């Protein structure tokens, strides 16, 4: 269980889904939906830190990604 100010993100119940088709060891992004929280981690470090989002935060993040807010170019 990962204790977080937003609530407890139950790592044991997380079913991680890799984004894209790159091998996990190359550091793909993985996402898991557990109850009302969404976790995001680096597949190359599965025991590493997990970013935890509420549904509202996740929705804002996805909308920003779709709008190009995070484009580096």
N, C-alpha and C positions, 0 to 999 in steps of 0.2 A: 504494500500500500504506500503510495506517495502522498504524504501529507502536504497540503497546499492551502493557502489562504482562501482559495475559491471553493475548497471542498477536498475530499479524499478521492484521488484518482486511483482506482483499483488496478494495479499493474497485472495482477493475476488474471483478471477478466479481460484485459486488453487483447483484441485481435488485430494485430498490426497489419496494415495494408501498405504496400510499397507503391509510391507514385512513380510512374514510368516503368521501363523494362530493364534498367541497368542492374547489374548484379549487386546484391546487398552489401558486399564487402567494399564496393566502390563509393559508398556513402550516399545512397539514395535517401530521400525523405520518406518517412513512414508516418501514418496517421492511424489513430484508434479512437473509436467513439465508445465511451463508457458512461452510462446513465446520462447526466446533464453536462458532462465535460468531454472535451476533445483533447487528446494528447498528440504531440508531434515530436519525433525524434530522428536521429541520424542512424540509419541502418548499419553503418560501419561500427557504431558504438552502442549496441543494444542495451548495455548496462549503464550507459551514460545518462545525462540529464534528459528530462522530458519537459517540453514546454506545455503548459496546461492552459486551455482556453475555455471560457464559457461559450454558450451558443451564440450570444450576441457578439462577442469578440471574434469568434470564428467567422461569422457571417460578414463582419467588417473586414477581416483579413482576406477572405475569398473575394469580396467585392473589390478591394484594393488591388489584388493580384490581377483580376480581370480587367481593371481599368488601367493597368500598367504602372501603378504607383511605385512598384519595386523594381522596375526596369533600370538597369545600371547604364545602359547605353544612351 
